[in-house]
Amino acid sequence: MLEKLQIIKQRFDEVNDLIIQPDIISDQQRYTKLMKEYKDLKLIVDKGEIYKEATDNVTEAEEIIADGSDAEMVDMAKMQLEEAKETIEKLEEEIRFMLIPKDPDDAKNVVVEVRAGTGGDEASIFAGDLYRMYSKYCSDKGWRVDVVSQSDGTSGGFKEIIFEVSGEDVYGTLKFEAGVHRVQRVPQTETQGRVHTSAATVMVLPEAEEFDYELDMTEVRIERTTSTGPGGQSVNTTYSAIKLHHEPTGMIVSCQDQKSSHKNLEKALKVLRSRLYDLELAKQQAADAEKRKSMVSSGDRSAKIRTYNYPQGRVTDHRIGLTLYDLSNIINGDIQKIIDELMLAENTELLKANDDLI
């Protein structure tokens, strides 16, 4: 462990020197990556210093015990030795988890897309429930939520809603939500009290910066139209709504949330860039099976990941077999307990894969 920590300390010192170099500071892309690496390494280095101190305490205590000339000192050394060994055991476990290679996208903001699936009007209502669940969760975390576009359902909720979430380590937290969410309940329109099953798909895309994905604007056709739906007079009469057509992929992104055409274009480009970046990530993972993400957070959009059963007040996450009888709180944004369990499962999985490196 000490040898591994020494290698990390050497890299930390190297990065520490690099980030004050004028040529690095002037290169935004490289400087940003190095600063992220610096922060990650510093956490391990700081923990490593505590670990080194604990190992020194063990050595010192063992020397006093071996000497044996002072009975009182030997008793104190035995206590010090026991405490140090307990500290070392705990620190080794913490450091092993810290040494797991991190997904470089974990620190990014995200674009979340929630779409109603099978189930008609009830699926749209459920998509609205999921949006409110995420909005409440993000608010409790101190994260900012900005709606990019929405298509309302005929009986409430949304056929589709796209929103940005900004904050600290957002993708690393919300990536576990990608997949098909299923709801089992009696719809408001059901007169005979029968339980129906509906679904909604959640996509969580790491927000791509310009230097993450270079978008060729010659391949993008920009369509400006008047906004539709509720809004003030100027919203529906000025050409502020934006629709982007990405010719190579056929991908279309719309945004009319802002009154300003420029702001709508900025938001739409952010979504388009994030979708294209996500496609590139998927290609890389498919090309190298060994580098595939953990199955816990693979984001397979066809996979049924969670069921919300209202008659039983139950929420089940199928990836890890977790069942909680706390549906009312969960659907109101209390999803941290589920995310914690998913993170633990993924870290355990990654730790097994990386034990030979530690």
Steps between C-alpha positions, in 0.01 A plus 500: 500500500782742592671435166178578313448815705855613426435471124182707541693761704756528218224558245334753734826697526535488121145631443555764770795632298315483168194705601711810567671491159386789272464275192271264697289785642446636147377159377150487651435136412823368649487732803144387585596133483815551708310695768247216525786250531668721762186508718448122471865423579507740795222307673707181473827671597341653812358162599840342424673733744266386778569138399879559507472653847306195620762258362775704669308468828492122455875486441569722802272296729651170387852630574400604855334163564803313365729703728291419807715699745219728620181316600287816503622599150432146377137519622454837324664362185264201496201739509657714226564190291141380529359841409739543206418157357126577515564835328713335231234238426235768458726727291604214270135431419434871432812537284419186300167659402670833426745322268219367279538674161228764475276564204634834367141605428383463862569866584300629201158663499230303318219520250209278609233388254182339634262350244164331546507139381227238486179584681348798318386791719605317817859474367505878447371557853772267632766688299378814680532319835859406418586858400362629832689227687829605340424871542439455874811284539717753314357787704586318824856449369531871419520429126345725236236364258426678169234371261618490138179381335179321584208339324197484728282191531130529413393406855793644692868424531726497197538304181859620521696742719868589468681687776852592607635438850801701620694439819779293652560143372154491340567235234679276751177500704219508244653259244341213696153629402542422128267229373134400496293584809172311546193597704220272618189678627131569435481789249270793575304415185447135604140455616524133606800535730736286293875540543677602180870485415655799322857603427725797439857513370766711670819602320784665695764657275825653628497861386766536231716809499620638169840339546338161583320484165578730211172558320527573127241774449500440122318176582234675707193667345345763727125558475348801675126495572247661730450326832188293562306438817448731801693824527481875469415679178863539388569129559258395228563776246881530483722241334671399822445123492792297367503162327836345410530233230825301513527377142744203546295332775150638431491615863260787577516721809244769582505777761242773560527542876671840483361820345840567342584320176869513593441328837281234341772433241760473776290249693414296189866480397590380850245217475609405146868500597423285806300248295779470242762470774292222658493318165879519480533364854270210412712419193819500708349269759368263232840492327684400817301258713753519783432870538124466517341681790366302790167328432357700790536830314524385139207720402351231274186679383317174430558364851219507755681633806231588755135434584276730706209290632232722655260233639786356709679833561810330364797610289730230358831561325551190284875547442594428860179336625428786742140539623385787719149547639522878498345598167337826614829648622701368206264642236525830690873515442652284775705282262840539670468165681456324163789687340725420799431127458565519124826687558609238755418218258695665219801582720510141627488378140776739393709417807504130406613596149775728629634304799802389300600867452494588868 
